[in-house]
């Protein structure tokens, strides 16, 4: 679902794959594996890179049981 301009203005920081893996305390390869499997926190492609919105990563963590 596309973000609204207000939502885009609220994004103050993006995490790299390395930063996301460090936050989740998993290997970077796990992040890539989750993406391939359609699991894990949502990543966003920016050019050739994948970035993560910290709030989305944290929400994903809280949704896990």
Secondary structure, DSSP 8 states (H G I E B T S, - for coil): ----HHHHHH---EE-HHHHHHHHTS-HHHHHHHHHHT-SS--EEETTEEEEEHHHHHHHHHH--
